């Protein structure tokens, strides 16, 4: 579901989808059939984005959590070369600026858990506080991206994590799903040429096929002005409209 939600247009073949999801073709074929019965997808195209998010929320495995109290979690994170991806409060604030970043939650690789623990324990305290390390399957890093120099989970992953938190986080998740406020620019490869697609999270295209080289230009939908947007093969960019 994570791959489908990140690439909902239906451009992936079932074979390609199974490779990206790292599952067998037969399992994928059966699972897509189940999602089609629920009218969430048609072949590999997502028909009900919000519905698929909610279905994922109902079946996802909750990550293991270790809590800490740290004076400046972001400063500490920037010092390390260990893999991570921010989620919930801190990630949402970097993208949408709706929630106060009262806690810093980040996914880490299971094999890095001891190193992270030692790093945080050196500068902070172990126990309930303002920072949580989350460990789960490695696919959680799929389509993660950088914002202000920090690694963030994919937008679908962030939405489902916010919904799992409940409370005010649900409001933030709903805002991310609101086509009228939020859009995601996805950089993909086609015929070895960079092509930029801008789409709403409900799978409605806004702009189509903007060729890019070292940078891309986007048209301001209100003024018609053209603005440069730095881009590379691994980046994802978001802006409000």
Number of C-alpha atoms within 10 A of each C-alpha: 18 20 16 20 22 17 19 23 17 17 12 17 12 17 15 12 20 18 13 15 17 11 12 12 16 11 11 18 15 11 13 18 15 13 18 17 11 14 14 20 22 16 17 20 20 25 19 17 20 19 15 21 20 16 16 17 17 11 8 13 10 12 12 12 14 17 18 20 19 21 14 13 19 14 10 14 19 12 9 11 7 13 14 24 22 28 27 28 23 20 26 25 15 18 18 17 13 16 17 10 16 12 16 22 24 23 24 22 19 14 9 13 16 9 11 20 17 11 15 18 15 11 13 19 15 15 13 11 17 17 25 21 21 22 20 15 12 11 13 18 20 16 20 21 19 17 15 8 8 15 20 27 25 23 26 24 24 22 26 22 21 23 21 18 13 13 10 12 20 17 15 24 25 14 16 23 21 15 19 12 13 18 24 19 17 21 19 17 11 9 6 7 11 20 18 22 17 22 20 19 22 18 20 13 13 14 15 11 10 13 13 17 11 9 12 18 16 16 12 11 11 7 7 9 10 12 10 10 12 12 19 14 10 12 16 19 17 15 12 11 11
